[in-house]
Amino acid sequence: MSSKKDKSGPFISGFGNWKPVSTTLHNRRASEKQSRVPGVEPIRDWDPSTATAGDSIPEGLTPERFQATMEHLAKQEEDLGSMPPRVYGSLLECNDKVYMLGGTDLTGQPLNTLFMSEDPLTDWYQLPPFKAPKAGMSTHVVDGKIFIFGGSNIKQAGDNSVEIFDTQSQKWSQGKTIPGDTFTGGRTVMHNGLIYLIGGIRDGVSSCLNTIMAYNPETDTWKMQGFPELNYYRYATTLVLKNNLLYISGGREGKLPCDGVECFSFDDNRVSQLATYPSKKVFYQEFHRPKDSDFYLFGGMDYPSTSPNAASEMYRYDIRGNEWERMPDMHMGRADMGVACYRDKLFAIGGVTVNARGQVEPTNQIEVFSPEERIWYKFKNTMPTPRFSPHVLEYKHKLFVYGGFDKKPCGALERLEAR
């Protein structure tokens, strides 16, 4: 379906405004070893590098020494300015803190940086980097640890490393590498204590995988044998886990869009073919609301196409009936947008659209879909920064949008807070 001009209304109310966030990025260089803090001897069960001024004074340390330690640590924080431009990284929450890992910078080079914030509205801290710069890696959080699987490295090739960040000790360790030479583009899901990697790429986009792999974070071991093959060779899929059934849909087969939908049963260890997508597009979005038994497909760009054409159509997949249903269109055609489930509604954030001159450009328009009403609402307040491929995260009842492309990678951080 062709991209359409923005319709008037209906508008949604009950939300606050989008606001640009003015943050400061610090380099926290506080000592990992207590002995590096001048005049402070190591004290059992107390680490001054993680202490704050509001802490009680530990036994064996005088108030004067405690104050001197706090002043010393305050000097170890270097102001690095605002958050840098970034795209294709991982924005996630762990233990009530927000972490931003990897991605690519303005020049397209992969990064190995790690940022953390307890208050994304004000301060971010640069933590120890991981070993291999990469973008598009698969990540998963388990028991206070962040696991990074593969990714695209500095040579734009797959990387099979596994790196683990302990958010308590703030230290990195190496896990057992992913079997095989290279890996990127897989998707992860947790089931019965194992992290499953679904699909992916080896040796460039022409070598897609149809595999299921399982990693045990407790034993740092991989299980490769005993799983059925998937029906499609693909990467960047969407995963929905429901009642021991894993629904695998979309993604790409090399450079082509994949319209396949299949289901892996953890109970039966079998893969079943399901109804395929009603249309093939690239840079579309899928959405699943956890309380629902279905998911949605919407937007995207026609492929192949002689001219850019952003789609506005939306489809709902009924898991129980194994069928697709056409839903109301969005108000504007768009692709490669940010998506979030916020206050029980679907948010389509930014993306790329096609203007009246047939040119592709980023948008700052927001639309909100109510599954109960089956209506797309326009959001009155646009995002301050037009962009596509943003990182989106709900954190403490606020919706944060960071980075993405504004024709080039940007570092804008903006948030929406519900009234």
N, C-alpha and C positions, 0 to 999 in steps of 0.2 A: 504494500500500500504506500502511496506517495506521502512525502512529508507535507503537512498541512499548516496553514497559518494558525497562529495562536487564537483560540476562541475566547470569547468573553465568558467569565464565570463558569460554573459556580465557584465561589471562593470559600475557603475553609477558615474558620475562626477558632480561637481557643489556644493558639500558640503564641509564643513571644516572637521577638525579632531575631534575624540573623545579625550577628555582630562580629567584626574583625577582632581577633584576640591579639593584644600586644604582649608578647612574651619575651623573656630573657633566657638565653641559653648559657649555661655555666659549664665549666669543665671542673668537675669535682675531683681534685687531686689529693684528697685526704689520704693519709697513709694507710696502707693495708696492714702494716705492722705497727703495733703500739710503741715499739722501741724507737720509732722514727719521730715521735712527738717529743720535742725537747723537754727535758726535766720530768718526764713521766715514765715511771717504771711499769712494766706489764702487770696488770691486775687481773686476777682470775675472773672469768665470766663478764668482763667489761671491755668493750672495744670503743676507744675514743673516736675512731673514724666514722662511727654511726651514731654518736651521741648528739644530743641537742641540749640547748640551754635549759630546757624545762625538766631534764632528767634529775633524779635525786642523786646526790653525791655518793659514789660508791665507797664502801668501807675501805679504809686504808689510804684515802686520797683527801688531802686538806682542801677546804674551800678555795684557798689561793691557787693551789695547783689545778683544781677543776676549772676555775675561771681562766687561768692561763692557757689551759688546753682548749677551751672553747674559742678563745681569741685566736689561737694559732690555727685552728681548723677553719675559722672564718676567712682567714687570709689565703687558704688553699683553693678557694673558689674563684676561678677566672671568668670574667664576663666575655662570652664569645659572640654576643650580639643576638640577632633573631634566628629563628629556625631556618635552616637552609632549604633550598629547592630540592624536591624529591618526588620520585614516582616509582611504582612497582616495588615498594617496600612492604613491610608488615607492621600494621598498627594494631596493638592488642592490649588486653588488660590482664594483669596477674597480681593477686594479693592486694587488690584495691589501689594499684598503681598502673599508669599507662606507659607502655613501651613502644618505641619506634625503632625498627631494625632494617638495615640494609636498604636496597633500592638503587636507583641510578641518579646521578647528579645532572647539572646543566649540560655537561659534555657527553652524557650517555654512558659514563663510566660507572661500574658497579661500586657500591660502598660497603664497608664493614663496620660502620658506626652504629652505636647503640645509645639511644636517648631514653630517659625516664622522667616521669613527672608525677607528683602527687596532687598537683593543681595545674592542669593544662592552661588555665586562664592567666597564669603569671610566670612560673619558672619551670624550665626543663634543665636536666642535668645530663652531661655526656659521661657515660660509663665506659668501662674497658671495652674495646672493640673485639669482635670475633676475628678468627684467623683469616678466613678467605673472603675477600670482597665479593658480593653477589647480589643479584636481584631476582625477583620472581621465585623465591624459595618457598618451600612448604613449611609451615610452622604449626606447633601444637603446644599447649600449656598443660602440664601434669604436675600436681603437688608442688607448686611453687617453682617449677623449673620450665624454662622455655627451650623447646627442641627445634632446631633448624635442620631441615632435610634438603640436601641438594641446592639447586639454584643455577642461575646463569652467571658464569664467572667473568673475569676481566678479558678473557679471550672470546667471550660470547659463546662459550661452550658449556655443556652441562657439568655439574660438579657433584660428586657422589659422597661428599663429606657429611657427617652428622656432628653438629656442635650443640652443646648444652650449656645454658646459662642458669646458674643457681641464683635466684633473686635475693636469697638471704645472705649468702656470702659474697655476692656480686663477683663471682669468678666463673670463668669459662672452662669447660672440659671437652674432650673429644669423645664422641661415641663411635661405635663400630660403623664403618662406612657402609653405604648402601651397596648391596651386591651388584656387580657390573661396573663398567668404566665410568659412565656419566649418567647424570639424572637431573631433570628439572621438569616443572610443570605438572607434577602429580598433585593430588588432593588428599587430605588426611581426614580421618574420622576415628574416634575412640570407641572401642567396644570390648567389654569384659577385660579391661586392663591392658589391651594391646592397641597400638596406633597403626591403623591400616593406611597404606599408600595405594591410591587407585590411579592407574594409568600413568602418563608421563611421557617424557621424551629421552632418547639416548642419541648422541651424535647428530644433533640438529633436528629441525622440524620434520625431516623426511623419515625419521625413525621413531614413530610413535609406539607406545606400548599398550598391550591389552592385558596387563598383569594386575594381580592383587598381591601385595607384600604386607607382612605384619612385623612390627617392631615391638619388642618387650622393653619398656623403659626401666623395669626393675633389674633385669639381667643383662641389658645391653646386647641383645641377640636378635637375629632376623630369622623369620620363617618364610621360606619361598615355595616349598613343596606342599602339595595337597590342596591347592586352591584351583578352582576352574578358571579357564580363560574367559575374558570378557568377549562380547560379540563385536566390539569396535576397538580399533587402535586409535587412541586419542589422548589429549591432555587438556588441562584447564576445564575440567568438568564441574558440574554442580552435584553435590551429594546431599541426600535427605535420608536420615535414619529414622525409621518408624517400626517399632515392635519387632526388632531383630531382622528387619528387612532394610537393605540399603539400596535406595533408588539412585541410579547413576544416569545423568542426562547431559546432553549438549557437549560443549567443548569444541575442539578442532581435531580434524584428521589432517595432519600436516598444515598446509595453509588454507585448507578448505573447512567450512563449517560442518559440524557433525549434527545430524538430526536424530540420532539414536537415543532411545530410552531403554534401560534394562534394569533388572532388579537382582541383587545378590542376597540370597537367604543364608544367614549365619547358622540357622538351625539345620538346613538341608545341604549346605555347601553347594548350592546350585545357582546358576545364572539363568534368568528368564527374560525373553525378549518382550518388550512392551510397545505400545503405540508410539510411532515416531512423531517428531515435531510436525505441525501443519505447514511450516515454511522454513527454508534455510536462510539464515542471515548471519552476519558477523557483527561482533560488538553488541550483541543483544544482552539482556539481563534476565536472570531468573531470580525468583523470590519465593521463600517458604516461611510462613508464619508458624512457629513451633506448635501452637495449639491446633492447627488445621491438619487435615488429612489430604491436602492437595498443595500444588505449587503453581506459580504463574510464570509465564514467558512473555516478555514485552520489549518493544523497541528494536533497535539494530539497524544495520545497513544492508541493503540488497547486495548479494554477491552470487555470481558475477553481475556487473552492471556497467553500462557504457557511460553513465554519469552518476554522481553521488545521489543517493536517495535514502533519507532517514525515515524509518517506519514509526508509526504511532500505534499499531495494533497490539492487542494483548490477548493471550489465551490462558485458560486455566486447565491444568491437568488434574483429573479426578483419579486419585490413586485406587479407590475402591472399584470404580467402574472401568478403569484403564481406557479413558477417552479424553479428548481435548474439546474444550468448549470456547467459542469466541466470546470475548468479553468487551466492554466498552473501550473505545480507543482513548489514548492520551490526548491532551489538547494540542500537543505538538509532536512531530516526529523527532526522535532523538536516539542516540546510541552512546555506548561506552560511558554511562552515567554512574554516579554513586547511588547505592541502594541501602536502605535501612528499614528495620521494623521499629518504629518509634511510637509509643503510646498506642500500640495495637493497630497501627496503620502503616501502609507501605509508602515510603518516601522515595521519589525519583529525583535525584539531586544533580543538577547541571547536565553535563554530557556534551556531545557534539550534535549540531543540527545543520540543515542546509538553508542558506538564506535565499532571498528572491533572485539573486544573481547566479544561483547554482553553486555557490562556494560553501565549503565546509568550515564551520566556525564554532568555538565553544560558546555555551550558553550559561547564564546564571539563573535560569528559571527553575522553579521547584513545583512539582505536582505531588498530590497526596491521594492515595487510593484507599477507599473504605471497602473491605471485602464484604461486610454485612450489607451495605447499601448498594454495592456494585457501582460506585460512582468515583470518577476522577475529579478531585477538587484542585483548583489553582491556589497556589500559595501567594498571598499578597506581597510578602516581603521577599525580594530576590536576594540571592547570595551576593555579597560584595564583590567576589572575584569569579568571573566566568571561568569554567574549567571542565575538563573531562578526565577520566581515570583517577578520581581522587581516592584518598584513604578515608574511610568513614567509620566512626566508632561511637556507640552510646556509652557514656560514662557518667555515673552519678546523676542520672536523669537529664543529662544534657547531650546534645548531638554535636559531635566534633567532626569537622571536615578539614583535612590537611593535605597539602601538596596536590599533585596531579599536573595536568598540562593546561597552561593558558597559552597555547601555541608553542610554548616551551615549558620545561619543568618549572613549577613555582613553589614557593615556600609559604604561601598564605595559610594561616590557621584561623578558622572561623567556627563559631558555635551557635547553636540554637537552644534556647532554654524554654521549656513549656511554662506557660503561666499557671 
